[in-house]
Amino acid sequence: MLSTFRPFFIKLAVFSLVVLGILLAWQHFASIHFQTKIYWLILLFFVITTAMIHIILVRAANQDPRKFVTYFMGTTAMKLFAYLVIILAYGLTNRETAQGFIICFLITYFFYSGFEVVTLMRHFKK
């Protein structure tokens, strides 16, 4: 299983290093109100969820290609809802650091969402 996903994991690792560099630059240059100390945890969370979602979607498409759109839309909806819950929970429990967390979370979300779409499109063009 892992051997079939090896090229994806390599791309994910390289992309994650680039995103880490962007987040480190953000932590260095942004105002203290827009920073978070747990940027590394946010990055790790997105790496793991992106890998899991990619594996689920590729397996679903291999089993029945007609169900791919349903799986993609379902995982996207669940993902958005779960991310909203995470943002709200953190924002309500840590009001003084919420602004930096939310900005870092959303920046990372947009990067990994783009990566996910591009890699899936390339995978299914083959």
N, C-alpha and C positions, 0 to 999 in steps of 0.2 A: 504494500500500500504506500509506504513512504517513498519508495523509489519512483512511483508514478507522479508523486507530488513534489519531487526534489527540485525541479526547475522553479516551481512556484515558491517554495520555501527559500530558495536562494534569492529570488527577486524580492520577496518580502523582507529578508534580512538586509539587503542593500537599501531598499526603500526606507526601512526603519532606521538605519544609520543616518540617512539624509534627513529624515524627520527629526531624529534626535539632535542633529546639528542645528536645525531650525529652532527647535525648542530651547536649546542651550543659548542660542543667540538671543531669542526672545527673553529668556530669563536674565540675560546680561544687560540688554539695552532698554527693556521696558520699565515703566514706572513700577514701584514696589506694589502698588494697588492692582496691577495687572499680572503679577507673578504668583506662582504657587510652588510650594516645596515638594509637592508630590507629582510633578510632571512626569517623572520616570514611571510611576505607578499607572498613570493615564496611558502612557505609551505602551507599557506592557499589556494593559487591558486591551488596547486596540490591536496589538499584534496577535494576541491569543484569539480574540473574537473574529478577526479577519480570517485567520487560518481555519478556524472551525467552520465559519460560514462558507468559505470557499470549498472546503472538503464536502460539506453537506450538499451544496448546490451542484457540484460536479458529479457526485455520486447519484443524486436524484436525476440529473440529466442523462447519465449513462443508463439508468434503469428504464426511464421512460421520457424521451425528449419532449413529448407534448406537455408533460407536467412541470417542466422547468419554469415557465412563467409563473405558475401558481406558487411553486416553492420560493421563487425569487421575491415575489410580491409579499408572500407570507413572512419570510425571514426579514425583509426590509421593514414591514410594519411592526413586527415584534421587536426588532432592533431599535427602531425609533422610539417605541414606547418604553423599552427598558432604559435607553439612554436618557429619556426625559425624566424617568423616575430617579435615576442616579443623580442627575443635575439638581432636581428638586430636593431630594433627600440631603444632598451635601449643602445646598444653599440654605435650607432651613435649619440644619444642625450647626453650621459653621458660617454664620453671617459675616463675620469680619474678614474671612478669606475667600468667600464665595465668588467674588468678582474675578479674581485671578484663576480660580479653578474652572469656572464656566468658560472663560475665554480660552484657556489652554485646552479644555475638553473639546470645545467646538472647532478650534483650529485643527486639532488632531483628527476629529471626526471628518471634517471636510477632506483632509489629505487621504485618509484611509478609505473613505467612500469613493473618491476618484480612483484610487488604486484598485479597489475591488471591481469597479465597473470596467476599467481598462483591461485588467487581467482576465475577467470573464469573457469580454468581447474577443480578446485575442485567442483565448482557449477554444471558443466555439467557432471561430473562423477556420480552424484547421480542418 
